[in-house]
Amino acid sequence: MAKKKKESFFSQLKNQIIAAVGVILTALGTMFIDEVKSFIGIGDDESNPQTEVVQENNQSVNVEGPTIVVNIPEQQPVKEKVIVKEVPVEKKKEKEEEIDW
C-alpha cells in the first residue's frame, strides 16, 4: 500500500493557488470565446427575443377514495347502579396459638 505523505502548509497553499488560477483561466477563456463569436456573428444574439411556448396545465383530477361508513349504535344510559362494599375478612389466629415457645 502506498503511504500518504503529510503535506506541509505551503504545499497545500500552492495547490489551492494553482486550482484558483485554473478556474480563473477557464472563465477568461470562456468569456474570450463568447466575445469572438459575437464579433464574428455566430454567437447567441441577445437582441433577438425568442418567443417562448407556454403550455397550460388544465388537468383537473377528481379522485375520491372509497367512502367509509361507521355505524355506531345509540347508547342508552345506565339505569342500574351497582354498589360494591368491602367486607373485612376475619383472619384466623389458630397458627399463632399453636406455637408455644
C-alpha beads as a LAMMPS data file, in Angstrom:
LAMMPS data file: protein, C-alpha beads

101 atoms
100 bonds

1 atom types
1 bond types

-500.0 500.0 xlo xhi
-500.0 500.0 ylo yhi
-500.0 500.0 zlo zhi

Masses

1 110.0

Atoms # bond

1 1 1 0.000 0.000 0.000
2 1 1 1.121 3.494 -0.713
3 1 1 1.775 5.667 2.272
4 1 1 0.179 9.079 2.321
5 1 1 2.704 11.809 2.804
6 1 1 1.838 14.500 5.267
7 1 1 1.838 17.655 3.188
8 1 1 3.071 20.862 4.646
9 1 1 1.065 24.063 4.869
10 1 1 2.852 25.701 1.967
11 1 1 2.366 22.773 -0.396
12 1 1 -1.381 22.813 0.335
13 1 1 -1.438 26.580 -0.230
14 1 1 0.422 26.123 -3.514
15 1 1 -2.108 23.529 -4.707
16 1 1 -5.024 25.821 -3.826
17 1 1 -3.453 28.750 -5.704
18 1 1 -2.890 26.548 -8.768
19 1 1 -6.538 25.427 -8.675
20 1 1 -7.769 29.030 -8.370
21 1 1 -5.616 30.142 -11.313
22 1 1 -7.034 27.272 -13.374
23 1 1 -10.609 28.332 -12.618
24 1 1 -9.845 31.955 -13.495
25 1 1 -8.173 30.990 -16.787
26 1 1 -11.149 28.807 -17.721
27 1 1 -13.587 31.643 -17.032
28 1 1 -11.494 34.118 -19.029
29 1 1 -11.220 31.667 -21.917
30 1 1 -14.985 31.216 -21.994
31 1 1 -15.544 34.976 -21.981
32 1 1 -12.998 35.431 -24.782
33 1 1 -14.654 32.765 -26.951
34 1 1 -18.068 34.371 -26.406
35 1 1 -16.715 37.769 -27.482
36 1 1 -15.108 36.291 -30.594
37 1 1 -18.350 34.521 -31.511
38 1 1 -20.378 37.689 -31.102
39 1 1 -17.810 39.670 -33.158
40 1 1 -17.983 37.151 -35.998
41 1 1 -21.740 36.875 -35.743
42 1 1 -22.144 33.213 -34.899
43 1 1 -22.830 33.766 -31.220
44 1 1 -26.130 33.958 -29.432
45 1 1 -27.942 37.178 -30.222
46 1 1 -29.471 38.566 -27.102
47 1 1 -31.163 41.372 -29.053
48 1 1 -33.496 38.915 -30.849
49 1 1 -36.050 37.864 -28.273
50 1 1 -37.217 34.322 -28.634
51 1 1 -40.854 33.524 -28.247
52 1 1 -41.482 31.033 -25.545
53 1 1 -44.165 28.434 -25.871
54 1 1 -46.181 28.296 -22.688
55 1 1 -48.215 25.187 -22.075
56 1 1 -51.045 25.472 -19.678
57 1 1 -51.746 22.527 -17.481
58 1 1 -55.505 22.354 -17.319
59 1 1 -55.605 18.925 -15.857
60 1 1 -58.264 18.504 -13.278
61 1 1 -58.247 15.238 -11.474
62 1 1 -61.171 14.339 -9.289
63 1 1 -60.019 11.423 -7.237
64 1 1 -62.154 10.188 -4.407
65 1 1 -61.260 7.282 -2.239
66 1 1 -63.733 4.720 -1.003
67 1 1 -66.393 6.077 1.296
68 1 1 -66.117 4.664 4.787
69 1 1 -69.322 4.492 6.808
70 1 1 -69.083 3.736 10.512
71 1 1 -72.335 2.850 12.247
72 1 1 -72.287 3.386 15.979
73 1 1 -75.488 2.297 17.749
74 1 1 -77.016 4.701 20.188
75 1 1 -76.028 4.028 23.752
76 1 1 -78.741 4.080 26.313
77 1 1 -77.986 5.452 29.736
78 1 1 -77.312 3.002 32.545
79 1 1 -80.421 2.544 34.692
80 1 1 -78.990 0.311 37.398
81 1 1 -76.251 1.241 39.775
82 1 1 -74.045 -1.401 41.264
83 1 1 -72.631 -0.656 44.696
84 1 1 -69.705 -2.731 45.845
85 1 1 -68.992 -2.807 49.560
86 1 1 -65.883 -4.254 51.033
87 1 1 -66.454 -6.767 53.799
88 1 1 -63.494 -7.334 56.098
89 1 1 -62.414 -10.946 56.360
90 1 1 -61.509 -12.313 59.772
91 1 1 -58.067 -13.758 59.896
92 1 1 -57.547 -16.988 61.707
93 1 1 -55.235 -16.779 64.677
94 1 1 -55.017 -20.516 65.244
95 1 1 -51.499 -20.782 63.967
96 1 1 -50.306 -18.178 66.401
97 1 1 -51.890 -20.044 69.313
98 1 1 -50.445 -23.418 68.375
99 1 1 -46.855 -22.323 68.582
100 1 1 -45.825 -22.019 72.187
101 1 1 -42.241 -21.347 72.860

Bonds

1 1 1 2
2 1 2 3
3 1 3 4
4 1 4 5
5 1 5 6
6 1 6 7
7 1 7 8
8 1 8 9
9 1 9 10
10 1 10 11
11 1 11 12
12 1 12 13
13 1 13 14
14 1 14 15
15 1 15 16
16 1 16 17
17 1 17 18
18 1 18 19
19 1 19 20
20 1 20 21
21 1 21 22
22 1 22 23
23 1 23 24
24 1 24 25
25 1 25 26
26 1 26 27
27 1 27 28
28 1 28 29
29 1 29 30
30 1 30 31
31 1 31 32
32 1 32 33
33 1 33 34
34 1 34 35
35 1 35 36
36 1 36 37
37 1 37 38
38 1 38 39
39 1 39 40
40 1 40 41
41 1 41 42
42 1 42 43
43 1 43 44
44 1 44 45
45 1 45 46
46 1 46 47
47 1 47 48
48 1 48 49
49 1 49 50
50 1 50 51
51 1 51 52
52 1 52 53
53 1 53 54
54 1 54 55
55 1 55 56
56 1 56 57
57 1 57 58
58 1 58 59
59 1 59 60
60 1 60 61
61 1 61 62
62 1 62 63
63 1 63 64
64 1 64 65
65 1 65 66
66 1 66 67
67 1 67 68
68 1 68 69
69 1 69 70
70 1 70 71
71 1 71 72
72 1 72 73
73 1 73 74
74 1 74 75
75 1 75 76
76 1 76 77
77 1 77 78
78 1 78 79
79 1 79 80
80 1 80 81
81 1 81 82
82 1 82 83
83 1 83 84
84 1 84 85
85 1 85 86
86 1 86 87
87 1 87 88
88 1 88 89
89 1 89 90
90 1 90 91
91 1 91 92
92 1 92 93
93 1 93 94
94 1 94 95
95 1 95 96
96 1 96 97
97 1 97 98
98 1 98 99
99 1 99 100
100 1 100 101
